[in-house]
Amino acid sequence: MPSTLPDGRPAPSDGALSAEAVERARSASLSLYVHVPFCTVRCGYCDFNTYTARDLAPALGVSGASRETYAAAAIAEVRFARRVLADLEQPVSTVFFGGGTPTLLPPTDLAAVVAAVGAEFGLSPDAEVTTESNPDSVGPAELDALRAGGVNRVSFGMQSADPGVLSVLDRTHDPARVPSVVRWAREAGFEQVSLDLIYGTPGEPLDSWRRSVETALAMDPDHVSAYALIIEAGTALARRVRRGEIAAPDDDDMADKYELADELMSSAGLGWYEVSNWARDDAARCRHNVAYWTGASWWGVGPGAHSHVGGVRWWNVKHPAAYAERIARGISPAQAREELDDEPRRVERVLLETRIADGLPVDVLDDHGLAAVAGLVADGLLDGDAAARGRVVPTLRGRLLADAVVRALLPA
């Protein structure tokens, strides 16, 4: 796969961070993301750094490039991270296994990574440990083992309750299985269960989307993510759109579906806390994602994973074989890095914190942004009461037009 990572600057082989970056990181929480790049089937809309066994066939003899050896490579990077961050004393507050399909690895492998994080950094007493999962990749035994191994939050990729929609997306699970895996997760003792949905699939009627949201809510999840389908360049779905086999998503249709989702979620007692995320209460928010949105520090483990510690951002080499080779040599798997100055960090805060219900402090804005607030309130895009309290919080209409809000708040 061709790399789409930014150029950045060369990363040192020892991964060392400046004293200034380490000092900045002391004031933030520390999270850890583990990218598991394996999938049984590559979905047509997906542009994530994932691989099927067929994709990896030439590299399967490389230790760390296969499912069977991957956990050991990930644990080696956790230990490398501890050496780089030796001067940080805070324990890890959240761990997130994403992918790919993390639960294609045996539960014992994920538990071993959790144990390594605990041994190297320590886990905070209330640590949130999440794994993503396809509904057809786990059963009761696997969920029991994951919970026993320290995973306490699970996010199932439901996407839709409509078999036709799932077919367009190249999703292979049976939607009738989702209520079962949610029940099994509850029985296993998971503290939080989340469901992921996608709206705007070509050919998806509004009534079908309504049924998907209502079906998800009937399972009484603690958390729901609902993402607009984006046709990413280079994907199988993009090629189908280009050939005229299916229509591109329609913006008005997407807006109708978002508004319907928000209405149904609110009626079911789930409140939005980020443009695409709803939670039963504050405790059910995904704290790992909140760490991203609020500029905390996190170390990304695995091929293609991104990290951000104290204003330094870096990204690992993409291919599992190249990643495993660097890990085996005991050097940083980072392909490149960048250190953000004050202004880029401020701009990123505006980009991210205007998307969350807690909002952006007004004093983060420059003169241009401050001058724009009153007009955005008058246009119904920002909450006037929140603005009076010194916070920039989007209204429902503002969430629909989030990019326009950000453009208005930042200089051209």
Phi, psi and omega in degrees: 000132177294143181286138173244015180285151177293167183287305181063197177245157179303139178266139179295146184294337178269358177071009188301143177250152178293157178299326180294318179295318179297320180295318177297324183290340181297333185270001182243159174289164181239128179238165179223126176252136178240114179270123176251109195272014188261139174223150174286316179225141178272119181292146187295336182265353192275131173240019178287165181279081184230158185216141170268170178302323179296318178301323186267002186312314181293341185253006188293344177276356181272123181299128181098348182262002179239165178302320187294331185248000189292320184302321180296321178294318179297318179296322177297324178288325175301317180292323175298317179300320180297322179294318180293321184260033184301333183273357177268131184257345185287142176287166177285130183263334177217145173232137182224119174267115179235178182193212016059189178237093183305326184280010165284340172280150176300146177307327179296329178291315178296320179297324180294323177293316177302316180297322179294320177299315179297319182290323184275317186249333194084146176250135178299152185304329180253029185304137175265122181236109188249144163233139167283156181203139167280145182300335181264008182256000179219153171229189182303318183295317180295319180293320175301316182292321177297316180295319178295333180274007174103359176278126184239002178220136180228139180238112183268134178278077180289311179068309181198156172264000185260116181303325180295320178294315179300323179296317178299324181278356184064028173277137189255355184280157175275119182299336179292345181278340188300313178302327180293315183291327176296316179297317179297323179295319176298315181294330179284347177097017177297133183285329181223135175236126181241152175237137176257134177235155175233133177239155179097011177298135178308130179086002180275111177291158179300321180296325177295317178298318177302314180298322179296314180294316180296322178296317178297315182293331178296340178276359178056053178289158175280338190205142175225134170250133178231113186249138173289134177294128176245128178277103184273137179302140176089354180272163178298323180294321178298322179293324178293321177295316181297325179280355180080014180288326177222158181277152173289152176304146181258130185298318180294320177297318179298317180297317178300320182288324177295314180298320178296316179301314181297320179297313182292319179297313182299318180297331180272001177092012177258128180255145178287142174228352170209156189313321185250015188222138180230144182222153180298321177199182182301324182293338182269357175297148176283103185293332178297313179292324176301324177299320176299311188291339184250015171076025176288180179262139174213149175252127178261119180262136173114167181296129179078357182291144178258149177230157175211114179226116174058036179088000174256130181239137176216166184219137183281159173304148191278319190279137181303326180291316178295320177299309183297324180296319179291318178299319181297331179275355178075022179247167182299135175278003183292134174280319181196172180210168174213147176249123187274131174280179184301316185292314175300324178293322178295316180298319179296324176299317179297316181300319188267316188282345173283356179263356186248153184293332177290337172081174179257131175300133182302328184289356173283336182287149172274186183300321179300313181294318180299322181291335183277342188298313184300318179294322179292325175294314181297328179278000179078019181262336177238148180287119183294321180295318178297319180298323178294334178270004178087023179234144175260108183231127181286147169281180176302314178296324178295326176295321178294331183244041185301320181295322179293323178298312181298317180300323181290330184274344182248145177300148180295000000 
